[in-house]
Amino acid sequence: MTNREKKTIRQRELRRLNHERYRQYDRTPERVFSKQADNAKRKFMVLRMIKGDGEICCSICKEKDVIKLTIDHVDESGSEANLYQKLLAGLSNIAMKQVLCYNCNSVLRVLGHDNPEKAKQYAAIYNEGLKRAILNGIPANAFVEMTEKRVMELAGISVVKNAPDDP
């Protein structure tokens, strides 16, 4: 066992024994900010690794706000921060990843990864609907709960039900 592994085991044991003390420390504003800053640095490094010299934007809707971007991690389990650590450590295949915004990532999760064109169309409808909802005074969190039909109505797209085929 290496010294690093021994130190890690000892740190975990101390955390277990002094749980309340470490919990209070982890909630201090300085510690919270430090964790957020570390995660932001890791995220930007991974985004840069995936996109290379290209522009950092969503592969589907071309969203450029880095705060709204994430990595498509269909084959991974765990948190986004853990994914970034795995990618930086070389424990996950970077070639299989793409940069997506949170909206497009959610759409792909629902529609499936085999239909990116439909996801692109739905993301465009969703983003346009969200803009109109905000302009109409609808809170963003309320908008998210709306159905697909309502999203299409807000985006200005008429919803037409297909008539059943007659034999």
Secondary structure, DSSP 4 states (H G I P E B T S, - for coil): --HHHHHHHHHHHHHHHTHHHHHHHHTSHHHHHHHHHHHHHHHHHHHHHHHTTS----TTT----GGGEEE--TT--S-HHHHHHHHHHT-S-GGG--EEEHHHHHHHHHH-TT-HHHHHHHHHHHHHHHHHHHHTT--HHHHHTS-HHHHHHHTT----PPPPPP-
